[in-house]
Amino acid sequence: MNEKIAQLVPTKSDKEIAEELRKELAEAAKPYLDACTKANSLGFVVNSHFGIDPFGRCVIIQLNLLKYY
């Protein structure tokens, strides 16, 4: 008999998934954070808030770019 038996493949733990997501999020945020750093060096204050929209996507809910004199 040469039948293949299905084997259960262990999934990643939440800790492993979180570590991978943390790296992915940090890398993806780098251009945004660079722009915030540039804005700060030009005297602006950046304040942003992210959230989940009704379709389950993460979006910018609020983005403030302020300059105080």
Protein Blocks (a to p, Z undefined) as FASTA:
>chain_A
ZZdcddddddddfklmmmmmmmmmmmmmmmmmmmmmmmmmnopacdddddddfkopacdf
bdcddddZZ
